[in-house]
């Protein structure tokens, strides 16, 4: 009788371990358990008058999630983590209003790049050091092979500039 109980306990521990995300300070949004989620990970160094921000695209689905990106994404098969170069969009909140940040992407080398099942792909965004209150970043998700599911831009939550001032970048 102890053996089946041990198996159940082992399955419980494995499920619990997979539910925890130790990589990112922003928790997985419980309101978005399916599809792709874009989340802020960290602020990096300031170079000249710009700051390097790292975001992650997380695939919560049971199938790979294709996003519009440049080819060359690399994912570790064991951890399903990797680097992406998505064709992202950016909006800054300035004086209380959201403004699109103009970006021009070249189509050469662009493709539908799949984020693995339960995978996490990080990417960086350069932002001006000053002149904004908050930032949002989106990646464009394409429908899967079945032509169903999530598609279009998926936006991160807003990330406040004031948070970086507290970290004394």
ChimeraX attribute file (.defattr): number of C-alpha atoms within 10 A of each C-alpha:
attribute: neighborCount
match mode: 1-to-1
recipient: residues
	/A:1	5
	/A:2	6
	/A:3	8
	/A:4	9
	/A:5	10
	/A:6	11
	/A:7	11
	/A:8	11
	/A:9	12
	/A:10	12
	/A:11	12
	/A:12	11
	/A:13	12
	/A:14	11
	/A:15	11
	/A:16	10
	/A:17	11
	/A:18	9
	/A:19	10
	/A:20	10
	/A:21	11
	/A:22	9
	/A:23	10
	/A:24	13
	/A:25	11
	/A:26	13
	/A:27	13
	/A:28	17
	/A:29	12
	/A:30	7
	/A:31	6
	/A:32	10
	/A:33	12
	/A:34	16
	/A:35	19
	/A:36	29
	/A:37	21
	/A:38	23
	/A:39	26
	/A:40	24
	/A:41	18
	/A:42	15
	/A:43	18
	/A:44	14
	/A:45	10
	/A:46	15
	/A:47	11
	/A:48	8
	/A:49	10
	/A:50	14
	/A:51	19
	/A:52	16
	/A:53	17
	/A:54	16
	/A:55	21
	/A:56	25
	/A:57	27
	/A:58	23
	/A:59	24
	/A:60	21
	/A:61	18
	/A:62	11
	/A:63	15
	/A:64	19
	/A:65	28
	/A:66	22
	/A:67	27
	/A:68	20
	/A:69	23
	/A:70	19
	/A:71	16
	/A:72	13
	/A:73	16
	/A:74	14
	/A:75	17
	/A:76	11
	/A:77	10
	/A:78	6
	/A:79	10
	/A:80	15
	/A:81	20
	/A:82	19
	/A:83	18
	/A:84	25
	/A:85	21
	/A:86	26
	/A:87	19
	/A:88	20
	/A:89	19
	/A:90	19
	/A:91	19
	/A:92	24
	/A:93	19
	/A:94	13
	/A:95	11
	/A:96	10
	/A:97	11
	/A:98	16
	/A:99	14
	/A:100	12
	/A:101	12
	/A:102	9
	/A:103	9
	/A:104	8
	/A:105	12
	/A:106	8
	/A:107	10
	/A:108	8
	/A:109	9
	/A:110	16
	/A:111	16
	/A:112	18
	/A:113	21
	/A:114	22
	/A:115	28
	/A:116	23
	/A:117	15
	/A:118	20
	/A:119	23
	/A:120	23
	/A:121	23
	/A:122	20
	/A:123	17
	/A:124	20
	/A:125	16
	/A:126	15
	/A:127	18
	/A:128	14
	/A:129	16
	/A:130	10
	/A:131	12
	/A:132	20
	/A:133	18
	/A:134	20
	/A:135	22
	/A:136	20
	/A:137	21
	/A:138	22
	/A:139	24
	/A:140	21
	/A:141	23
	/A:142	20
	/A:143	16
	/A:144	17
	/A:145	11
	/A:146	6
	/A:147	9
	/A:148	9
	/A:149	14
	/A:150	18
	/A:151	17
	/A:152	13
	/A:153	17
	/A:154	19
	/A:155	20
	/A:156	19
	/A:157	17
	/A:158	16
	/A:159	17
	/A:160	15
	/A:161	17
	/A:162	11
	/A:163	12
	/A:164	15
	/A:165	9
	/A:166	8
	/A:167	8
	/A:168	6
	/A:169	11
